[in-house]
């Protein structure tokens, strides 16, 4: 009984202490899909990998090209920003991905 309680308590402490990061990515769309459709796809793919799209804004570049500034949160783990970049780069309609800012959040 006491071993079980200690295990549960230590797991709860680990969950509470697990830090998250917030990353701001600039994603250029190639114009083949709308920005709304791109955001839906991005949200779905990120959530499938354990990341969360917290917000975004759009910046028209010109000639039908739109940049999305994405605010993404994820667990603080080795290689997490590379994993997020890979997800974003693999999506249809994305022409480039650039990591702007990474910060640790409580």
C-alpha angles and dihedrals in degrees: 000000000000092000090054092050092049091049093050092046093048091049090050091050090049091052092049093048095047106113126214132211130218117212129188114211128187109214122187116208120211095220096250092112133028120261090243091055091046091052091050091051092045092050092049095048094045094049089050088059097045097262127118131219103218098179147325145197133205130233118188110221100183141265090052094305116133128190119212119205104207126197107205129178125201141160114281102254136140111277096009095131090050089050091051091048090051092052092050095044091051095059123104113250096027114118100176142001127204127182108221107172138006124188136167117242129194 
